[in-house]
């Protein structure tokens, strides 16, 4: 670059990598910073059938709304289907039973309803203590579980939304779609080449990426989307990766797509506990993506493949199994000098709560709010890094609770969950729950929650999430919320609030179409019959 003035405005951003993180970054940054030149360095990829990506509702409000793309605009390009929550199967019951499904609970999107200023969870606990008839927590407090069981979708026949929902899709197709959008609509330049080295100045800032084809791609800011290879942030900048294998034990997966009779398309992700981990199931039209996430310390890959194939009735010798290894943890700092890692180069958590893409656009959202000029004010970089740490560690802690509160003791893997390193924050949340108090109850309603990422970031794992998982595992508070002893009238009238949930459920069961109808219509396969 001709001039050496390090204080001017940003002019060029170079992104290394063309996976979903690379193209999400390209779209997000080009749209947010229209006068900045965005260049993506990515070799053409060999296309593969994706094993299914699961997401959360703010994908639309934080990412696609910024691009001006509605569900109906983007869904047809990536074989997307709808998701209303996660069904956790066999996480509570020790031992291998006869039946495939021994226990199940739903983790439902959206906020828990309130009655007289307190969430329904507190009344549910009180009613149990009072010996009132109750069902399971999720079915009593939300109407969505019954809808998921009945395979209804989250939208009415006219396409309007009935409930907070997210999506399943093929992440490779999403990356292709975003690449086309970036290059044809947003003016992003795609350099189809490989990086051979990163050039640094005397301060240790990256000045350019040198390509195999002999080009030097100069830039002011470099975004590392090179995946687990982490070519810029770890290899070039030397930032240490903090391995968190002492907090989450799974470090491998074996995955494959499976043909699927989508007449019965499930509007939820399944997470099925196994002997040394759990298996995801992400239903799409025509197939579902699935993978067994397990710990190599407790099961070898052949045995894991056998257990996984047995679950779906596949022949391990015939199935197209992909074996993956991953590192769990994050870089000490996501942003170092003029290099920021986004996606797997920055951090990785197993996909248990569908946080993968959220970490990508969540970091991009934070990045554009902390960018200044080419000096990259250190205070802002530090603040961005602290926000990313909070976003990641908070989710890591929540994931841990699924394991350490599980009553399963049937294998060494499950027994070892009692020895996890836990943060003070998560210990306090577990203690709060046991004391009968709401955990992390946001003071906004559902609409405001998903429309306001700042509010969601502060209360990402809400009281409803904690209750779904903890109560779903059979862990109940030690007693009801103490203050309710002084409010007998509110406790009595809470029966009406539960009745309202049941009435809503019955109305929705009547009004909402099967999810497969809506998904086929969006995909332009509406006239297909089975
Ligand atoms: N705040 C997030 C949301 O409501 C929490 C979340 C992430 C979540 N993954 C989830 C909630 C899965 C329910 C199910 O989307």
Boltz pocket constraint, residues with backbone or C-beta under 6 A from the ligand:
constraints:
  - pocket:
      binder: B
      contacts: [[A, 55], [A, 56], [A, 57], [A, 58], [A, 85], [A, 86], [A, 107], [A, 108], [A, 109], [A, 110], [A, 353], [A, 354], [A, 355], [A, 456], [A, 459], [A, 460], [A, 461], [A, 462], [A, 465]]
      max_distance: 6.0
